[in-house]
Every structure is written in C-alpha cells, then in structure tokens.
Amino acid sequence: MKNKFLPLILLIFLTGKISAQSTFTGEKTSWHGFDRYDFIMDEATLKITPFKPDADEKNAVKAPEKGQRRCIIVVPQKAAAGNPWSWQGCYWDHEPQTEAELLKRGFFIAFITPDPGKEWDAWYKFLTEKYGLAKKPAFVGMSKGGVNEYDWATNNPDKVSCIYADNPAIRSTAFMKLGELAKNDVPLLNICGSADFLLERNTLAIEKRYQELGGRITIMIKEGPPHHPHSIKNPKLIADWIESNMKLTPEKRPDFAASNFIKSYYYSLENSYHYLPEEKTYAISRGPGFTRFYKRYDLERNSQWGVTGMAIIVPEKAAPGKPWIFKASNIDRNDVVDQQLLAKGYHIVIAPLTEQSGAVKSQWDSTYHFMIQHGFSKKASLEGKGAAAGESFAWAIDNPDKVSAIYTENPVMHSLMSKQILLDNLKPLAKAKIPLLTVSGSLDPWLAENTNVLEQLYKKLGGKNTVLIRRGEGHFLTNKEPEVIVNFITGNTK
C-alpha cells in the first residue's frame, strides 16, 4: 500500500521541520485571494481550536463572545524561506494592502483580537512552535493597533523583527521601555499625517527618544492628512521596508566587537521630500529607510555612569588598508564630513572620556593599540572641534609617528590630557611632516589667539597648514564644502 505520509516524512527529514504552509487545519475560507484559517481561543484555558466564521464576515472578523479570542492566519501561495510572518492585533482588514503585498512575497499574516496579554503569548507560541513560523515576526499596527504592538513588543523585545506603526498611539509604560526594543535591534517605521492629533504627542516623541537610544527609526509624515486615511495606497515602500528588516538568521559582529560592546546605529536626520502619486501629496521622510545607516559599537566599561568607553562606527565596506578617523569629540547626526568618510570606507573611532578627568592619554593610547591589534591602519587621521581639537593636538604631539593628518574646526589649543603648552610644542608634528587643515569662522572668538597663532607658528616650523576662514560665521560652522575636508583626509591617508 502506498504510504500517504511518505512525502511529509521526507519533507521533515530534508528540512528538519514541517512546512507551515501545508499543515494548517480547520475551516478554510478566502482572504483577498489567499487561504484563510480561523481559530477560537478560550481565554481561561488558552486552548486554540478551529473555528468556522459566519459567511457574512467575508474578509472581516466579528467580535468574539466574552471569554474568547478570535485568531486568524492567512497563508501565502508559496512560503518564503524561514516562514516570515506579519502580526496585526487591531482593525483587521482595514487598509489591508500592505498585508496583501506581503502575502505575495511569501509572508504569513496573523491576527488576534486585542488586548495583549497571556492570550497573545499563547498565539505566538501556537504559530512558532506548532506550525514553524519564524521566531521574530514583523508587526503592523494602526492607531490603537500601535498601542497593542508597542505593548506586546516592549514586553517581548527578543521576539520581534520590526514594527510598522501608522498614526500610532502608545502608552507611557511602553514609551518608557523603548530602550528594550533598541537594545534588541528592532527597527521602527512610523507613518503619520501632518494634521494628525497624535503626531507631536506620539510619532515625533517616539522618533526623538529612539534616536537618543541609538535605535533605527524611519519616519514618513504625509502632508495634509489628519488621523485618516491610514497607510499609503501603494504598499511597495512599506512591504520593502518590512521584508528588508526581517531577522531570520543571527547577525555576525565585526571581530573587534565582543560582548562588552553595545550595538546601536548612526545615521543622518536629513529630510527628503517625495511625491505620493496615489495620495496626490508629498511626504516628509527621514531615517534609515531613506538614508545610509551605519552600525555603531560602544565599549561598555565598569562605571556608575554607564557607557564611557570608545565608540566605533563601521562603514558598509572597509576601504583598503582599513583607514580610520580618531575623533576627539562625539559625532553629530548632521556631520556630513564623517558621513562621506563612512561612505568611502573609513571607520570613525570616537575617543573615550574618563568620568571626572575628560580626555586621558592612557585611554587614547589603549584605543589606538586596540585598533592596530585588529588590523587597522597604523596611522590615523585626527579630528577635533573646539576644545576637543586641543586633545587631538596633545595626543599627536606625543605620537607623531601614529598620525597621518589633523583636521580641526575653530581649535582651542588647550588640553586636559597634557600640561604642556600646545602652541609651544608643535615641532614634533612639523618634523613628521603631518599636514594640518584648520577651518574657522571669521567671527569665532578664539580665532586670533588660536587659529591665527597656530598658522603662524606651524609655518615657521616648516609645516603645512591649510587654513579656511568662513566669512560671517562664528564658532558654530555650517556644513559647507565638505568635499574639501574629505579630500584632505583621503589624500593624506597612509
């Protein structure tokens, strides 16, 4: 007799698990052209059983009886590798174009009636353990759905790939736990209407906080619409974002980033403005969905103040020789020079600070040797702005053989690292033929006694110092002509 279970047994043998697409049982209906399976959950026992929906439900779902939860799974025609899925917990079938597009790409679509709790935990376990769906689903939530997805995700940050929230609300308890999502590398996409009453209270507040936490958050603000309509009519952009942020395999860290390095992200906050033809309006967009983003690793030290060690920002692909920038001050979100250097394959290394003493030579030395031990160039380019420029000069004066070039802005030639008078000790830099580039504002109060004196003394010593004066600007400079600075650094990389 032919064994009807042989194909299933063979599938398990070859893949190690049952195909989720082929094992759902119960009443099958249709949802936007895809197979839909309905279940009912008993809230007391958490038992999940097949359920036959009323014929008049069509694509929708009715509210369950008291003590029960309605659960739905929609199955793609062909499951994508790893059985990815998207989870929604409110307003089923409202603006379903994103879910329909994900189904076409091999995603499963799941739903359970709100609110999050042990019932949602049981539904997650049912889908991942019994039916083999991916351990980290994407979340989709609109309005009150934002409350639900942020509630469950912040309580289960290790079980989420990414979150798309549309005109979302969020509870203060979940807002306070956004750090758990950032720590678990959960990217966010928030889309909101410019006239939505929740924009400033929720979307912009979430964006600001998540950036502070080092997480990835992409924002789209549609010009004109209030709270409705939700989503965007062409779902490609959202589906692309979700698909690109599904985490189906463990990430490999750089060899230098051991467990004592905390991972976060660096990216520009520059706005872009693009047309949504179906909505006949534009959207203000910013964040990693619209700009390059880079992984950042901060060394966690044993300190009551938290992370105070060095930080390393990693380019997408290291340039030949693994050149790096030894930066004396933190990096600004709109630092176009460092962004261009990252794009060219330079690592940005931010020098450590000691809690009470600021810059300390021994820690700078330790950072340098750490980089060399991990195969980076033996000569770094130094960067510093304002008082941080003085720390760059202090370290370079003691280590001229380890420096390829120094770029500073509105330098203040004093140092916490060294007791020596920096302007009287430039000879080692000139002898090593280290080129300098100094950019200063003509209205900078430090110009005369720092930039001008530095230029005169270095010239007398035979050193090369290119000085650029920004007319009409003071201590805070605009991002003009970054290519001149980038070309100076790349042209002097050794």
Secondary structure, DSSP 8 states (H G I E B T S, - for coil): ---TTHHHHHHHHHHSS--GGGT--S-EEEETTEEEEEEEEETTT--EEE----GGGTTS-----TTEEEEEEEE-SS--TT--EEEE-SSTTSSTHHHHHHHHTT-EEEEE-S--SHHHHHHHHIIIIIS---SS-EEEEETHHHHHHHHHHHHSGGG-SEEEEES----HHHHTTHHHHHHTT--EEEEEETT-TTIIIIIHHHHHHHHHTT--EEEEEESS--S-S-S-SSTHHHHHHHHHT---S-----TT--TTEEEEEEE----EEEEETTTTEEEEEESTTTS-EEEEEEE--S-TT---S-EEEE-SS--TT--EEEESS---TT-HHHHHHHHTT-EEEE---BTTTB--HHHHHHHHHHHHHTT--SSEEEEEETHHHHHHHHHHHH-GGGEEEEEEES-----SS--S-GGG--HHHHHTT--EEEEEETT-TTIIIIIIHHHHHHHHTT--EEEEEETT--SS-----HHHHHHHHHHT--
